[in-house]
Amino acid sequence: MNPLIVDTGFLVAFGRRSDPLHAPADAFLRDFAGRLLTVTPVIVETCFFLDPHSKVRLLDWVGSGAVAVMDAGVDAYPDLAKIIMRYANRDIDLADAALIWLADRTGIRSILTVDNKDFEIYRLAGRRRFDIIAWM
């Protein structure tokens, strides 16, 4: 299977055992044999929604290599700013803007998210769409 980009909502569902979507996220990952990729703002945003023990489990899991994390360094800030302005009417957050940046940078369009509404609207270079993976 091709690499997949992973968004905050999926990681929260996977990381929070009480989440109603935890079982589907866990089941998806048990059967998934590909590579997961995300950006640093998604890890930060995910941690905001988790209790301390779940944060530690997430960080250990990511640290074990389960998810490759790209950092949108300062040199990417002008690109992120353009993306934020393009979707200002949707009040896009930095994590989503960074995922668009990541998809454009890597060419990977497949994403695990619970935020289908926004990711159906976001466009990548060449007006390409994200391929939202059904997992729930």
N, C-alpha and C positions, 0 to 999 in steps of 0.2 A: 504494500500500500504506500502511496505517496505521502510525503510529510504533511502534517496538519498544523495550522496555526491554532493556538488555544487562547480563548478569551477568559476574562475574569469570572463570568457567571458559571462556566463549566468548572473552573478550578474551585470556586466556592462550593458548588454542588458536590464535587468530589471530596473536598477537604472537610466539609461540615457533615458529620454523620447523621445529624438530625434533619438535614435538608431533604425536602420531598423528592428532589432529583438526585440524591446521593446514589441510590441503587442503580438507576440507569447509567449514571456517569461511571460508577465502579464496574458495571457489567461491560460497558463499552471499552474501558481500558484493559480489562482482563482479556478481551478478544483482539485488541489492537496490537499489531506487530510493527507498526511504522514508527516514525520519528515525530515528536511534538516540538513545536517551536513557539516562543512568545517573546515579549519584550519586558524590560524591567518595570515600567509603570503598571503592567498587569499584575506582576508579583506583589508590588506595593499595594495596589488596590485590593487584591484578593486578601492580603493579610489584614486589611482594615475590617473585613467582614468575619474574620475567624477569631475564636478564643485563643488564648496563649498556647495551649497544647496543640490545637489544630494548626496554628502558625508554625510551630516547631516541626510537626509532621510534614507540612507542605515544604518547608525549607529543606528538610532532610531529604525528601523525595526528589525535589528539584536538584538539590546538591548531588544526589547520587547519579545524575545524568538522565533522569527520566524525561526532562524537558530542557531543551537548549534555550538559553535566554540571551537575546541580543540586546545590547544597550544602544539606544539612540543618543549618541554623544552630542556634544555641543554643536558639532558641524552639521547635525541633522535638524537643529532647531529652526532654521529658516523654512525647511520643508514641512516641519510639524506646524509652524505658524500658518503656512499657506493652507494646509489641510484644515486646521481649526477655523480659519476664516471662510473656507469653502462651505463648511457645514455649521456656520455660526447660528443659523436659524434653528438648528437641531440641538444647540448647546452641547456639542460634542466634547467629550472629556479627553484628557491627554492620553489615556490608555487606548481608546479607540483610534485616535489620530496616529498613535505610534504603531498600531496594528495595520492601519492602511499603509503607513510608511514601510513597515516590514514586508507586507505583501508586494508592494512595488519594488522593493529592494531585492527580494528573493525570487519573485515570480510565483510564489506559492499562493494560491487563491482559496484553498479549502480551509474552512474554519469550523472549530467547535465553539459554539456560543449559545446562550439563551436569549440573546438580544437580536433575534431574527429581524425585527422591524427596522432597526437601524442598519444592520449589515446587508439588508436587501436594497437599501438606498445608497449606501456608500459605493463609490466607483474608484476603480484603480486606474492606473495609466492605460490609455487607449480605451477608456470608458468600459473596461471589463468589470464584471461583477464578481463578488465573492461567491464561492460555492459553499453553501451552508450544509454541513454534514448533519444528517438526521441521527440523533443518538438518544432522544428522549421519547 
